[in-house]
Amino acid sequence: MDHIILGLLILSSRTIYQLRNRIDKGLNLMYSSSTGSIQAALKKLLDKGYIDCREIGGNGRNKKEYFITDAGRQEFDNWINSPVDCGGTKCPELSKIYFMGFSDPENRLENIREYINDLKTKYKALKLICDEAESFIHPDSCEKLNEQAKEIIFFQLAAARFGRDMMSFTVKWYEDFLNEMRGSNE
């Protein structure tokens, strides 16, 4: 989460609400966007001197706006230029499948159907993000962007497409699994 926040703060200064909102729109496949996880990461980054904050006013309430420091830029630069860690993709929901044999058989099918519906909703959101981004980097639109902006958008879109494609695979896998479950119940 730390490096996600540093990357977002390189793009622009943000409040906790703005960070959470941005993570919810495409990055939540990589990290939880709970306010608690964001606050914990912000505290750690503040303690290390990688970010700082300032009070800003708005609607009669002061908010903290976070921004990256030179040390934070250096940390982000070190991280982004290091090899990709192949720690694997974690799927915590698979632990539920692993132990599902202990669950109430009457609830299993319904729980998997609900999960598939949730996955399809997330897939539609990711597809929309990808479609919008792909239209944004269309050659006609792209001429207005500088080279660095084109590169940033290219890689952000690649991550969004990965999420979309992974979600598509996951939906199909769970639909096949649901069909197998139905076959074993007959």
OpenMM code with the backbone's topology and positions (N, CA, C; nanometers):
from openmm import Vec3, app, unit

residues = "MET ASP HIS ILE ILE LEU GLY LEU LEU ILE LEU SER SER ARG THR ILE TYR GLN LEU ARG ASN ARG ILE ASP LYS GLY LEU ASN LEU MET TYR SER SER SER THR GLY SER ILE GLN ALA ALA LEU LYS LYS LEU LEU ASP LYS GLY TYR ILE ASP CYS ARG GLU ILE GLY GLY ASN GLY ARG ASN LYS LYS GLU TYR PHE ILE THR ASP ALA GLY ARG GLN GLU PHE ASP ASN TRP ILE ASN SER PRO VAL ASP CYS GLY GLY THR LYS CYS PRO GLU LEU SER LYS ILE TYR PHE MET GLY PHE SER ASP PRO GLU ASN ARG LEU GLU ASN ILE ARG GLU TYR ILE ASN ASP LEU LYS THR LYS TYR LYS ALA LEU LYS LEU ILE CYS ASP GLU ALA GLU SER PHE ILE HIS PRO ASP SER CYS GLU LYS LEU ASN GLU GLN ALA LYS GLU ILE ILE PHE PHE GLN LEU ALA ALA ALA ARG PHE GLY ARG ASP MET MET SER PHE THR VAL LYS TRP TYR GLU ASP PHE LEU ASN GLU MET ARG GLY SER ASN GLU".split()
positions = [
    Vec3(0.0820, -0.1194, 0.0000),
    Vec3(0.0000, 0.0000, 0.0000),
    Vec3(0.0867, 0.1263, 0.0000),
    Vec3(0.2025, 0.1186, 0.0683),
    Vec3(0.2884, 0.2369, 0.0790),
    Vec3(0.3269, 0.2921, -0.0584),
    Vec3(0.3701, 0.2029, -0.1464),
    Vec3(0.4164, 0.2483, -0.2778),
    Vec3(0.3008, 0.2936, -0.3665),
    Vec3(0.1837, 0.2338, -0.3470),
    Vec3(0.0650, 0.2804, -0.4208),
    Vec3(0.0360, 0.4251, -0.3823),
    Vec3(0.0397, 0.4534, -0.2531),
    Vec3(0.0138, 0.5905, -0.2067),
    Vec3(0.1213, 0.6856, -0.2581),
    Vec3(0.2475, 0.6442, -0.2511),
    Vec3(0.3539, 0.7315, -0.3035),
    Vec3(0.3318, 0.7606, -0.4518),
    Vec3(0.2968, 0.6586, -0.5285),
    Vec3(0.2715, 0.6789, -0.6714),
    Vec3(0.1558, 0.7734, -0.6972),
    Vec3(0.0493, 0.7580, -0.6185),
    Vec3(-0.0655, 0.8481, -0.6359),
    Vec3(-0.0297, 0.9911, -0.5962),
    Vec3(0.0557, 1.0060, -0.4946),
    Vec3(0.0937, 1.1405, -0.4516),
    Vec3(0.1944, 1.2053, -0.5466),
    Vec3(0.2657, 1.1239, -0.6243),
    Vec3(0.3504, 1.1823, -0.7289),
    Vec3(0.2608, 1.2499, -0.8329),
    Vec3(0.1471, 1.1866, -0.8605),
    Vec3(0.0547, 1.2427, -0.9597),
    Vec3(-0.0088, 1.3719, -0.9109),
    Vec3(-0.0487, 1.3753, -0.7823),
    Vec3(-0.1054, 1.4973, -0.7238),
    Vec3(-0.1236, 1.4796, -0.5743),
    Vec3(-0.1245, 1.5916, -0.5024),
    Vec3(-0.1532, 1.5896, -0.3590),
    Vec3(-0.2976, 1.5452, -0.3408),
    Vec3(-0.3250, 1.4729, -0.2310),
    Vec3(-0.4592, 1.4185, -0.2107),
    Vec3(-0.4928, 1.4097, -0.0629),
    Vec3(-0.6226, 1.4152, -0.0340),
    Vec3(-0.6737, 1.3886, 0.1002),
    Vec3(-0.6950, 1.2378, 0.1138),
    Vec3(-0.7229, 1.1927, 0.2358),
    Vec3(-0.7523, 1.0498, 0.2547),
    Vec3(-0.8711, 1.0098, 0.1682),
    Vec3(-0.9728, 1.0931, 0.1667),
    Vec3(-1.0916, 1.0630, 0.0860),
    Vec3(-1.0542, 1.0475, -0.0613),
    Vec3(-0.9719, 1.1377, -0.1128),
    Vec3(-0.9311, 1.1301, -0.2532),
    Vec3(-0.8452, 1.0069, -0.2804),
    Vec3(-0.7589, 0.9708, -0.1857),
    Vec3(-0.6784, 0.8492, -0.2015),
    Vec3(-0.7692, 0.7265, -0.2071),
    Vec3(-0.8620, 0.7193, -0.1123),
    Vec3(-0.9517, 0.6034, -0.1085),
    Vec3(-1.0355, 0.5953, -0.2360),
    Vec3(-1.0861, 0.7088, -0.2796),
    Vec3(-1.1675, 0.7138, -0.4009),
    Vec3(-1.0872, 0.6650, -0.5219),
    Vec3(-0.9629, 0.7068, -0.5331),
    Vec3(-0.8794, 0.6661, -0.6471),
    Vec3(-0.8453, 0.5171, -0.6403),
    Vec3(-0.8163, 0.4687, -0.5208),
    Vec3(-0.7865, 0.3262, -0.5051),
    Vec3(-0.9094, 0.2433, -0.5383),
    Vec3(-1.0273, 0.2908, -0.4978),
    Vec3(-1.1526, 0.2203, -0.5287),
    Vec3(-1.1753, 0.2086, -0.6788),
    Vec3(-1.1230, 0.3017, -0.7552),
    Vec3(-1.1454, 0.3030, -0.9000),
    Vec3(-1.0299, 0.2365, -0.9730),
    Vec3(-1.0116, 0.1078, -0.9482),
    Vec3(-0.9162, 0.0325, -1.0270),
    Vec3(-0.7997, -0.0269, -0.9521),
    Vec3(-0.7587, 0.0321, -0.8409),
    Vec3(-0.6439, -0.0212, -0.7688),
    Vec3(-0.6842, -0.1156, -0.6568),
    Vec3(-0.8133, -0.1259, -0.6304),
    Vec3(-0.8572, -0.2089, -0.5185),
    Vec3(-0.8348, -0.3575, -0.5426),
    Vec3(-0.8007, -0.3972, -0.6636),
    Vec3(-0.7626, -0.5362, -0.6877),
    Vec3(-0.6255, -0.5654, -0.6287),
    Vec3(-0.5455, -0.4616, -0.6127),
    Vec3(-0.4106, -0.4790, -0.5611),
    Vec3(-0.4051, -0.4627, -0.4098),
    Vec3(-0.4860, -0.3718, -0.3573),
    Vec3(-0.4819, -0.3407, -0.2149),
    Vec3(-0.6203, -0.3019, -0.1651),
    Vec3(-0.6410, -0.3262, -0.0371),
    Vec3(-0.7652, -0.2864, 0.0276),
    Vec3(-0.7727, -0.1346, 0.0324),
    Vec3(-0.8895, -0.0833, 0.0086),
    Vec3(-0.9044, 0.0620, 0.0118),
    Vec3(-0.9742, 0.1074, 0.1386),
    Vec3(-0.9691, 0.0273, 0.2433),
    Vec3(-1.0337, 0.0687, 0.3683),
    Vec3(-0.9627, 0.1916, 0.4230),
    Vec3(-1.0386, 0.2764, 0.4862),
    Vec3(-0.9811, 0.3974, 0.5440),
    Vec3(-0.8731, 0.3606, 0.6453),
    Vec3(-0.8956, 0.2539, 0.7215),
    Vec3(-0.7978, 0.2109, 0.8209),
    Vec3(-0.6650, 0.1714, 0.7592),
    Vec3(-0.6680, 0.0965, 0.6477),
    Vec3(-0.5425, 0.0547, 0.5845),
    Vec3(-0.4711, 0.1753, 0.5231),
    Vec3(-0.5470, 0.2685, 0.4709),
    Vec3(-0.4861, 0.3893, 0.4137),
    Vec3(-0.4257, 0.4745, 0.5252),
    Vec3(-0.4985, 0.4909, 0.6359),
    Vec3(-0.4467, 0.5694, 0.7488),
    Vec3(-0.3185, 0.5080, 0.8042),
    Vec3(-0.3152, 0.3745, 0.8164),
    Vec3(-0.1954, 0.3073, 0.8678),
    Vec3(-0.0766, 0.3324, 0.7748),
    Vec3(-0.0995, 0.3224, 0.6447),
    Vec3(0.0081, 0.3463, 0.5485),
    Vec3(0.0538, 0.4923, 0.5533),
    Vec3(-0.0403, 0.5843, 0.5636),
    Vec3(-0.0043, 0.7266, 0.5709),
    Vec3(0.0801, 0.7551, 0.6951),
    Vec3(0.0429, 0.6974, 0.8080),
    Vec3(0.1194, 0.7180, 0.9316),
    Vec3(0.2623, 0.6674, 0.9138),
    Vec3(0.2764, 0.5490, 0.8558),
    Vec3(0.4097, 0.4921, 0.8336),
    Vec3(0.4916, 0.5811, 0.7391),
    Vec3(0.4281, 0.6280, 0.6326),
    Vec3(0.4984, 0.7136, 0.5361),
    Vec3(0.5363, 0.8483, 0.5981),
    Vec3(0.4488, 0.9025, 0.6815),
    Vec3(0.4804, 1.0279, 0.7526),
    Vec3(0.5987, 1.0066, 0.8470),
    Vec3(0.5956, 0.8964, 0.9232),
    Vec3(0.7034, 0.8662, 1.0179),
    Vec3(0.8380, 0.8518, 0.9478),
    Vec3(0.8382, 0.7965, 0.8258),
    Vec3(0.9620, 0.7779, 0.7507),
    Vec3(1.0046, 0.9041, 0.6762),
    Vec3(0.9187, 1.0059, 0.6752),
    Vec3(0.9508, 1.1298, 0.6050),
    Vec3(0.9301, 1.1223, 0.4552),
    Vec3(0.8565, 1.0201, 0.4091),
    Vec3(0.8322, 1.0037, 0.2659),
    Vec3(0.7187, 1.0926, 0.2165),
    Vec3(0.6323, 1.1329, 0.3077),
    Vec3(0.5239, 1.2249, 0.2732),
    Vec3(0.5126, 1.3286, 0.3842),
    Vec3(0.4362, 1.4318, 0.3548),
    Vec3(0.4039, 1.5336, 0.4543),
    Vec3(0.2598, 1.5745, 0.4292),
    Vec3(0.2057, 1.6589, 0.5143),
    Vec3(0.0675, 1.7026, 0.4941),
    Vec3(0.0517, 1.8485, 0.5340),
    Vec3(-0.0551, 1.9070, 0.4861),
    Vec3(-0.0903, 2.0447, 0.5194),
    Vec3(-0.2407, 2.0502, 0.5402),
    Vec3(-0.2831, 2.1437, 0.6214),
    Vec3(-0.4260, 2.1634, 0.6458),
    Vec3(-0.4841, 2.2463, 0.5312),
    Vec3(-0.5959, 2.2011, 0.4803),
    Vec3(-0.6668, 2.2792, 0.3789),
    Vec3(-0.8102, 2.2970, 0.4260),
    Vec3(-0.8690, 2.4070, 0.3930),
    Vec3(-1.0063, 2.4340, 0.4329),
    Vec3(-1.1037, 2.3976, 0.3239),
    Vec3(-1.2245, 2.3699, 0.3661),
    Vec3(-1.3279, 2.3374, 0.2696),
    Vec3(-1.4581, 2.3087, 0.3401),
    Vec3(-1.5630, 2.3779, 0.3014),
    Vec3(-1.6958, 2.3579, 0.3594),
    Vec3(-1.6944, 2.3706, 0.5117),
    Vec3(-1.6155, 2.4646, 0.5639),
    Vec3(-1.6120, 2.4878, 0.7068),
    Vec3(-1.5350, 2.3831, 0.7859),
    Vec3(-1.4705, 2.2890, 0.7170),
    Vec3(-1.3938, 2.1835, 0.7847),
    Vec3(-1.2534, 2.1819, 0.7293),
    Vec3(-1.1582, 2.1665, 0.8189),
    Vec3(-1.0202, 2.1512, 0.7743),
    Vec3(-0.9927, 2.0052, 0.7432),
    Vec3(-0.9177, 1.9831, 0.6370),
    Vec3(-0.8787, 1.8487, 0.5970),
    Vec3(-0.7280, 1.8465, 0.5820),
    Vec3(-0.6720, 1.7274, 0.5904),
    Vec3(-0.5293, 1.7116, 0.5655),
    Vec3(-0.5106, 1.6688, 0.4211),
    Vec3(-0.4228, 1.7403, 0.3536),
    Vec3(-0.3853, 1.7043, 0.2174),
    Vec3(-0.2410, 1.6554, 0.2230),
    Vec3(-0.2201, 1.5361, 0.1694),
    Vec3(-0.0887, 1.4735, 0.1748),
    Vec3(-0.0147, 1.4959, 0.0438),
    Vec3(0.1163, 1.5121, 0.0556),
    Vec3(0.2004, 1.5291, -0.0622),
    Vec3(0.3320, 1.4555, -0.0400),
    Vec3(0.3969, 1.4198, -0.1488),
    Vec3(0.5207, 1.3412, -0.1422),
    Vec3(0.6399, 1.4348, -0.1201),
    Vec3(0.7385, 1.3864, -0.0447),
    Vec3(0.8623, 1.4618, -0.0210),
    Vec3(0.9706, 1.4109, -0.1161),
    Vec3(1.0853, 1.4768, -0.1144),
    Vec3(1.1983, 1.4306, -0.1970),
    Vec3(1.2400, 1.2893, -0.1558),
    Vec3(1.2402, 1.2629, -0.0247),
    Vec3(1.2756, 1.1279, 0.0232),
    Vec3(1.1732, 1.0261, -0.0265),
    Vec3(1.0465, 1.0651, -0.0318),
    Vec3(0.9415, 0.9772, -0.0825),
    Vec3(0.9583, 0.9500, -0.2310),
    Vec3(0.9947, 1.0522, -0.3060),
    Vec3(1.0210, 1.0334, -0.4495),
    Vec3(1.1378, 0.9375, -0.4700),
    Vec3(1.2414, 0.9515, -0.3866),
    Vec3(1.3572, 0.8626, -0.3977),
    Vec3(1.3174, 0.7191, -0.3634),
    Vec3(1.2383, 0.7001, -0.2580),
    Vec3(1.1912, 0.5665, -0.2199),
    Vec3(1.1074, 0.5060, -0.3324),
    Vec3(1.0167, 0.5857, -0.3884),
    Vec3(0.9332, 0.5369, -0.4981),
    Vec3(1.0199, 0.5009, -0.6184),
    Vec3(1.1168, 0.5868, -0.6498),
    Vec3(1.2063, 0.5620, -0.7621),
    Vec3(1.2851, 0.4322, -0.7422),
    Vec3(1.3340, 0.4093, -0.6206),
    Vec3(1.4064, 0.2839, -0.5911),
    Vec3(1.3139, 0.1638, -0.6105),
    Vec3(1.1916, 0.1745, -0.5619),
    Vec3(1.0959, 0.0635, -0.5709),
    Vec3(1.0562, 0.0365, -0.7158),
    Vec3(1.0206, 0.1426, -0.7894),
    Vec3(0.9673, 0.1242, -0.9247),
    Vec3(1.0761, 0.0744, -1.0204),
    Vec3(1.2013, 0.1009, -0.9882),
    Vec3(1.3110, 0.0576, -1.0745),
    Vec3(1.3747, -0.0740, -1.0303),
    Vec3(1.3162, -0.1388, -0.9302),
    Vec3(1.3654, -0.2701, -0.8874),
    Vec3(1.2877, -0.3787, -0.9612),
    Vec3(1.3420, -0.5012, -0.9669),
    Vec3(1.2711, -0.6090, -1.0383),
    Vec3(1.1322, -0.6353, -0.9784),
    Vec3(1.0416, -0.6831, -1.0621),
    Vec3(0.9066, -0.7183, -1.0174),
    Vec3(0.9172, -0.8411, -0.9283),
    Vec3(0.8520, -0.8363, -0.8135),
    Vec3(0.8510, -0.9484, -0.7195),
    Vec3(0.7478, -1.0497, -0.7652),
    Vec3(0.7892, -1.1732, -0.7826),
    Vec3(0.6947, -1.2747, -0.8282),
    Vec3(0.6435, -1.3561, -0.7097),
    Vec3(0.5977, -1.2876, -0.6067),
    Vec3(0.5433, -1.3528, -0.4887),
    Vec3(0.4134, -1.4254, -0.5164),
    Vec3(0.3575, -1.4047, -0.6341),
    Vec3(0.2347, -1.4740, -0.6707),
    Vec3(0.1123, -1.3919, -0.6351),
    Vec3(0.0029, -1.4308, -0.6948),
    Vec3(-0.1237, -1.3639, -0.6687),
    Vec3(-0.1938, -1.4370, -0.5563),
    Vec3(-0.2256, -1.3654, -0.4533),
    Vec3(-0.2948, -1.4249, -0.3394),
    Vec3(-0.4447, -1.4151, -0.3624),
    Vec3(-0.5164, -1.5199, -0.3297),
    Vec3(-0.6623, -1.5238, -0.3415),
    Vec3(-0.7195, -1.5707, -0.2083),
    Vec3(-0.7359, -1.4787, -0.1130),
    Vec3(-0.7839, -1.5196, 0.0189),
    Vec3(-0.9193, -1.5903, 0.0148),
    Vec3(-1.0004, -1.5596, -0.0865),
    Vec3(-1.1325, -1.6227, -0.0940),
    Vec3(-1.1215, -1.7731, -0.1179),
    Vec3(-1.0087, -1.8191, -0.1693),
    Vec3(-0.9921, -1.9627, -0.1919),
    Vec3(-0.9888, -2.0420, -0.0619),
    Vec3(-0.9543, -1.9761, 0.0496),
    Vec3(-0.9569, -2.0472, 0.1773),
    Vec3(-1.0992, -2.0909, 0.2098),
    Vec3(-1.1974, -2.0138, 0.1666),
    Vec3(-1.3370, -2.0510, 0.1891),
    Vec3(-1.3732, -2.1737, 0.1049),
    Vec3(-1.3238, -2.1789, -0.0174),
    Vec3(-1.3480, -2.2962, -0.1024),
    Vec3(-1.2807, -2.4189, -0.0398),
    Vec3(-1.1578, -2.3998, 0.0071),
    Vec3(-1.0821, -2.5092, 0.0668),
    Vec3(-1.1587, -2.5759, 0.1813),
    Vec3(-1.2263, -2.4929, 0.2638),
    Vec3(-1.2986, -2.5446, 0.3801),
    Vec3(-1.4489, -2.5578, 0.3578),
    Vec3(-1.4965, -2.5376, 0.2360),
    Vec3(-1.6397, -2.5363, 0.2086),
    Vec3(-1.7084, -2.6690, 0.2406),
    Vec3(-1.6331, -2.7773, 0.2439),
    Vec3(-1.6910, -2.9061, 0.2798),
    Vec3(-1.7502, -2.9081, 0.4203),
    Vec3(-1.7094, -2.8141, 0.5047),
    Vec3(-1.7637, -2.8034, 0.6401),
    Vec3(-1.8903, -2.7182, 0.6456),
    Vec3(-1.9223, -2.6490, 0.5371),
    Vec3(-2.0345, -2.5545, 0.5390),
    Vec3(-2.1681, -2.6247, 0.5184),
    Vec3(-2.2728, -2.5508, 0.5445),
    Vec3(-2.4094, -2.6005, 0.5259),
    Vec3(-2.4332, -2.6195, 0.3763),
    Vec3(-2.4601, -2.7416, 0.3324),
    Vec3(-2.4765, -2.7679, 0.1888),
    Vec3(-2.5843, -2.6820, 0.1225),
    Vec3(-2.6876, -2.6439, 0.1970),
    Vec3(-2.7955, -2.5644, 0.1378),
    Vec3(-2.7508, -2.4221, 0.1055),
    Vec3(-2.6500, -2.3727, 0.1745),
    Vec3(-2.6044, -2.2352, 0.1517),
    Vec3(-2.4958, -2.2250, 0.0453),
    Vec3(-2.4287, -2.3353, 0.0176),
    Vec3(-2.3119, -2.3298, -0.0720),
    Vec3(-2.3440, -2.2711, -0.2086),
    Vec3(-2.4457, -2.3261, -0.2742),
    Vec3(-2.4787, -2.2792, -0.4097),
    Vec3(-2.5150, -2.1314, -0.4092),
    Vec3(-2.5981, -2.0908, -0.3135),
    Vec3(-2.6399, -1.9503, -0.3073),
    Vec3(-2.5201, -1.8585, -0.2800),
    Vec3(-2.4311, -1.8990, -0.1917),
    Vec3(-2.3141, -1.8167, -0.1615),
    Vec3(-2.2249, -1.7997, -0.2839),
    Vec3(-2.2057, -1.9066, -0.3591),
    Vec3(-2.1241, -1.8974, -0.4806),
    Vec3(-2.1951, -1.8123, -0.5862),
    Vec3(-2.3268, -1.8268, -0.6001),
    Vec3(-2.4023, -1.7424, -0.6957),
    Vec3(-2.3877, -1.5944, -0.6603),
    Vec3(-2.3998, -1.5627, -0.5322),
    Vec3(-2.3838, -1.4227, -0.4889),
    Vec3(-2.2438, -1.3717, -0.5190),
    Vec3(-2.1446, -1.4569, -0.4957),
    Vec3(-2.0066, -1.4180, -0.5217),
    Vec3(-1.9859, -1.3918, -0.6709),
    Vec3(-2.0421, -1.4762, -0.7538),
    Vec3(-2.0322, -1.4564, -0.8994),
    Vec3(-2.0958, -1.3237, -0.9390),
    Vec3(-2.2102, -1.2914, -0.8828),
    Vec3(-2.2755, -1.1633, -0.9132),
    Vec3(-2.1873, -1.0461, -0.8712),
    Vec3(-2.1240, -1.0558, -0.7536),
    Vec3(-2.0325, -0.9503, -0.7099),
    Vec3(-1.9138, -0.9376, -0.8055),
    Vec3(-1.8596, -1.0523, -0.8468),
    Vec3(-1.7475, -1.0509, -0.9414),
    Vec3(-1.7873, -0.9858, -1.0736),
    Vec3(-1.9075, -1.0165, -1.1211),
    Vec3(-1.9541, -0.9587, -1.2477),
    Vec3(-1.9688, -0.8075, -1.2365),
    Vec3(-2.0138, -0.7598, -1.1210),
    Vec3(-2.0255, -0.6151, -1.0990),
    Vec3(-1.8877, -0.5508, -1.1033),
    Vec3(-1.7901, -0.6133, -1.0378),
    Vec3(-1.6534, -0.5605, -1.0389),
    Vec3(-1.5940, -0.5668, -1.1793),
    Vec3(-1.6244, -0.6734, -1.2516),
    Vec3(-1.5754, -0.6863, -1.3885),
    Vec3(-1.6279, -0.5709, -1.4739),
    Vec3(-1.7580, -0.5415, -1.4625),
    Vec3(-1.8166, -0.4325, -1.5410),
    Vec3(-1.7487, -0.2999, -1.5103),
    Vec3(-1.7178, -0.2759, -1.3820),
    Vec3(-1.6505, -0.1513, -1.3442),
    Vec3(-1.5100, -0.1448, -1.4051),
    Vec3(-1.4370, -0.2560, -1.3993),
    Vec3(-1.3028, -0.2589, -1.4586),
    Vec3(-1.3077, -0.2453, -1.6096),
    Vec3(-1.4056, -0.3070, -1.6710),
    Vec3(-1.4205, -0.2963, -1.8161),
    Vec3(-1.4469, -0.1512, -1.8553),
    Vec3(-1.5310, -0.0836, -1.7784),
    Vec3(-1.5603, 0.0568, -1.8056),
    Vec3(-1.4338, 0.1424, -1.7928),
    Vec3(-1.3548, 0.1168, -1.6882),
    Vec3(-1.2288, 0.1903, -1.6702),
    Vec3(-1.1376, 0.1681, -1.7906),
    Vec3(-1.1255, 0.0424, -1.8325),
    Vec3(-1.0393, 0.0106, -1.9476),
    Vec3(-1.0906, 0.0752, -2.0752),
    Vec3(-1.2220, 0.0658, -2.0986),
    Vec3(-1.2796, 0.1249, -2.2195),
    Vec3(-1.2565, 0.2754, -2.2236),
    Vec3(-1.2768, 0.3424, -2.1092),
    Vec3(-1.2556, 0.4873, -2.1033),
    Vec3(-1.1082, 0.5216, -2.1278),
    Vec3(-1.0195, 0.4467, -2.0628),
    Vec3(-0.8764, 0.4738, -2.0787),
    Vec3(-0.8301, 0.4465, -2.2209),
    Vec3(-0.8813, 0.3387, -2.2815),
    Vec3(-0.8422, 0.3068, -2.4183),
    Vec3(-0.8895, 0.4149, -2.5157),
    Vec3(-1.0068, 0.4703, -2.4907),
    Vec3(-1.0523, 0.5788, -2.5781),
    Vec3(-0.9701, 0.7053, -2.5548),
    Vec3(-0.9222, 0.7219, -2.4319),
    Vec3(-0.8414, 0.8392, -2.3980),
    Vec3(-0.7057, 0.8348, -2.4666),
    Vec3(-0.6493, 0.7148, -2.4815),
    Vec3(-0.5166, 0.7068, -2.5440),
    Vec3(-0.5255, 0.6756, -2.6925),
    Vec3(-0.6440, 0.6889, -2.7478),
    Vec3(-0.6611, 0.6733, -2.8925),
    Vec3(-0.5649, 0.7701, -2.9609),
    Vec3(-0.5076, 0.7334, -3.0745),
    Vec3(-0.4083, 0.8196, -3.1406),
    Vec3(-0.4540, 0.9649, -3.1596),
    Vec3(-0.5832, 0.9860, -3.1850),
    Vec3(-0.6304, 1.1246, -3.2019),
    Vec3(-0.6195, 1.2026, -3.0718),
    Vec3(-0.6527, 1.1385, -2.9589),
    Vec3(-0.6458, 1.2037, -2.8279),
    Vec3(-0.5024, 1.2104, -2.7791),
    Vec3(-0.4258, 1.1116, -2.8140),
    Vec3(-0.2909, 1.0935, -2.7610),
    Vec3(-0.1948, 1.2028, -2.8075),
    Vec3(-0.2222, 1.2640, -2.9212),
    Vec3(-0.1321, 1.3670, -2.9729),
    Vec3(-0.1171, 1.4824, -2.8761),
    Vec3(-0.2197, 1.5054, -2.7924),
    Vec3(-0.2179, 1.6178, -2.6990),
    Vec3(-0.1332, 1.5898, -2.5754),
    Vec3(-0.0951, 1.4635, -2.5545),
    Vec3(-0.0207, 1.4252, -2.4356),
    Vec3(0.1289, 1.4271, -2.4624),
    Vec3(0.2059, 1.4618, -2.3580),
    Vec3(0.3510, 1.4526, -2.3738),
    Vec3(0.3933, 1.3071, -2.3590),
    Vec3(0.5167, 1.2767, -2.3917),
    Vec3(0.5644, 1.1370, -2.3938),
    Vec3(0.5560, 1.0712, -2.2569),
    Vec3(0.5906, 1.1448, -2.1509),
    Vec3(0.5849, 1.0851, -2.0178),
    Vec3(0.4408, 1.0512, -1.9800),
    Vec3(0.3477, 1.1392, -2.0112),
    Vec3(0.2061, 1.1123, -1.9819),
    Vec3(0.1580, 0.9893, -2.0584),
    Vec3(0.2014, 0.9753, -2.1843),
    Vec3(0.1642, 0.8577, -2.2635),
    Vec3(0.2148, 0.7297, -2.1985),
    Vec3(0.3399, 0.7332, -2.1506),
    Vec3(0.3963, 0.6150, -2.0857),
    Vec3(0.3236, 0.5821, -1.9564),
    Vec3(0.2951, 0.6828, -1.8760),
    Vec3(0.2246, 0.6606, -1.7489),
    Vec3(0.0891, 0.5976, -1.7761),
    Vec3(0.0146, 0.6527, -1.8700),
    Vec3(-0.1190, 0.6012, -1.9023),
    Vec3(-0.1096, 0.4602, -1.9603),
    Vec3(-0.0091, 0.4361, -2.0436),
    Vec3(0.0084, 0.3026, -2.1022),
    Vec3(0.0190, 0.1962, -1.9936),
    Vec3(0.1022, 0.2201, -1.8931),
    Vec3(0.1234, 0.1198, -1.7889),
    Vec3(0.0058, 0.1125, -1.6914),
    Vec3(-0.0583, 0.2249, -1.6645),
    Vec3(-0.1776, 0.2207, -1.5797),
    Vec3(-0.2882, 0.1415, -1.6481),
    Vec3(-0.3017, 0.1610, -1.7773),
    Vec3(-0.4016, 0.0855, -1.8532),
    Vec3(-0.3666, -0.0636, -1.8552),
    Vec3(-0.2387, -0.0959, -1.8659),
    Vec3(-0.1979, -0.2367, -1.8638),
    Vec3(-0.2393, -0.3028, -1.7328),
    Vec3(-0.2211, -0.2348, -1.6207),
    Vec3(-0.2618, -0.2899, -1.4904),
    Vec3(-0.4132, -0.3057, -1.4845),
    Vec3(-0.4863, -0.2086, -1.5366),
    Vec3(-0.6333, -0.2179, -1.5380),
    Vec3(-0.6794, -0.3333, -1.6267),
    Vec3(-0.6144, -0.3515, -1.7416),
    Vec3(-0.6503, -0.4632, -1.8303),
    Vec3(-0.6205, -0.5974, -1.7637),
    Vec3(-0.5103, -0.6058, -1.6924),
    Vec3(-0.4798, -0.7280, -1.6189),
    Vec3(-0.5923, -0.7579, -1.5199),
    Vec3(-0.6330, -0.6561, -1.4444),
    Vec3(-0.7425, -0.6742, -1.3488),
    Vec3(-0.8708, -0.7176, -1.4166),
    Vec3(-0.9025, -0.6544, -1.5284),
    Vec3(-1.0230, -0.6904, -1.6040),
    Vec3(-1.0152, -0.8348, -1.6531),
    Vec3(-0.9028, -0.8718, -1.7118),
    Vec3(-0.8877, -1.0067, -1.7653),
    Vec3(-0.8851, -1.1114, -1.6540),
    Vec3(-0.8210, -1.0785, -1.5420),
    Vec3(-0.8194, -1.1696, -1.4276),
    Vec3(-0.9614, -1.1866, -1.3731),
    Vec3(-1.0366, -1.0786, -1.3695),
    Vec3(-1.1749, -1.0855, -1.3203),
    Vec3(-1.2589, -1.1704, -1.4155),
    Vec3(-1.2380, -1.1569, -1.5453),
    Vec3(-1.3103, -1.2376, -1.6429),
    Vec3(-1.2801, -1.3860, -1.6213),
    Vec3(-1.1512, -1.4181, -1.6026),
    Vec3(-1.1119, -1.5562, -1.5748),
    Vec3(-1.1783, -1.6062, -1.4459),
    Vec3(-1.1775, -1.5230, -1.3424),
    Vec3(-1.2324, -1.5630, -1.2124),
    Vec3(-1.3819, -1.5892, -1.2223),
    Vec3(-1.4548, -1.5041, -1.2950),
    Vec3(-1.5986, -1.5254, -1.3141),
    Vec3(-1.6216, -1.6607, -1.3818),
    Vec3(-1.5477, -1.6856, -1.4896),
    Vec3(-1.5652, -1.8132, -1.5601),
    Vec3(-1.5308, -1.9310, -1.4708),
    Vec3(-1.4235, -1.9204, -1.3934),
    Vec3(-1.3833, -2.0297, -1.3054),
    Vec3(-1.4944, -2.0592, -1.2043),
    Vec3(-1.5499, -1.9557, -1.1431),
    Vec3(-1.6552, -1.9769, -1.0429),
    Vec3(-1.7848, -2.0260, -1.1062),
    Vec3(-1.8143, -1.9832, -1.2280),
    Vec3(-1.9335, -2.0368, -1.2964),
    Vec3(-1.9150, -2.1860, -1.3241),
    Vec3(-1.7954, -2.2244, -1.3695),
    Vec3(-1.7670, -2.3671, -1.3914),
    Vec3(-1.7743, -2.4440, -1.2599),
    Vec3(-1.7197, -2.3857, -1.1542),
    Vec3(-1.7222, -2.4482, -1.0220),
    Vec3(-1.8661, -2.4661, -0.9735),
    Vec3(-1.9491, -2.3646, -0.9951),
    Vec3(-2.0903, -2.3732, -0.9561),
    Vec3(-2.1582, -2.4879, -1.0306),
    Vec3(-2.1292, -2.5005, -1.1592),
    Vec3(-2.1854, -2.6111, -1.2369),
    Vec3(-2.1373, -2.7460, -1.1835),
    Vec3(-2.0110, -2.7551, -1.1450),
    Vec3(-1.9615, -2.8792, -1.0846),
    Vec3(-2.0329, -2.9092, -0.9535),
    Vec3(-2.0542, -2.8045, -0.8728),
    Vec3(-2.1244, -2.8232, -0.7461),
    Vec3(-2.2670, -2.8738, -0.7698),
    Vec3(-2.3320, -2.8161, -0.8685),
    Vec3(-2.4684, -2.8600, -0.9011),
    Vec3(-2.4680, -3.0059, -0.9426),
    Vec3(-2.3680, -3.0471, -1.0222),
    Vec3(-2.3580, -3.1859, -1.0686),
    Vec3(-2.3338, -3.2824, -0.9542),
    Vec3(-2.2586, -3.2388, -0.8526),
    Vec3(-2.2303, -3.3292, -0.7408),
    Vec3(-2.3474, -3.3375, -0.6433),
    Vec3(-2.4409, -3.2415, -0.6525),
    Vec3(-2.5585, -3.2427, -0.5655),
    Vec3(-2.6736, -3.3224, -0.6235),
    Vec3(-2.6634, -3.3610, -0.7496),
    Vec3(-2.7740, -3.4308, -0.8132),
    Vec3(-2.7652, -3.5793, -0.7922),
] * unit.nanometer
topology = app.Topology()
chain = topology.addChain("A")
for resn in residues:
    res = topology.addResidue(resn, chain)
    for name in ("N", "CA", "C"):
        topology.addAtom(name, app.Element.getBySymbol(name[0]), res)
